[in-house]
Amino acid sequence: MAKNKSNPQPNELVQDTEFGRGEIKDNALKAVVTSQLFRTRVVKAKKGKGSFNRKAKHRGKEPYSKFSLMWILNRAFFLSEGYGDAVS
């Protein structure tokens, strides 16, 4: 005797999602929106506007910054000590 094979009904099929969430049970819209598919991405331009990369030696330095952090701290220290007229 051969076993009867039953074909599953369409509502019984487990639908695998492309969102990396596995089986979605409750809120399908929330699962889609919070998945990796809808993650914000920043694309860095390779050519043209916004593509300039500063050398690693100068990384983090601002070309328009007039005063360095050490200069500001030294200035604040001397002013608090009363040496304000000695520093210009």
Sequence and secondary structure as in RCSB ss.txt:
>XXXX:A:sequence
MAKNKSNPQPNELVQDTEFGRGEIKDNALKAVVTSQLFRTRVVKAKKGKGSFNRKAKHRGKEPYSKFSLMWILNR
AFFLSEGYGDAVS
>XXXX:A:secstr
         GGGS    SSS  S  S HHHHHHTSGGG       SSSTT     GGGTT  TT  S HHHHHHH
HHHHHHT TTT  
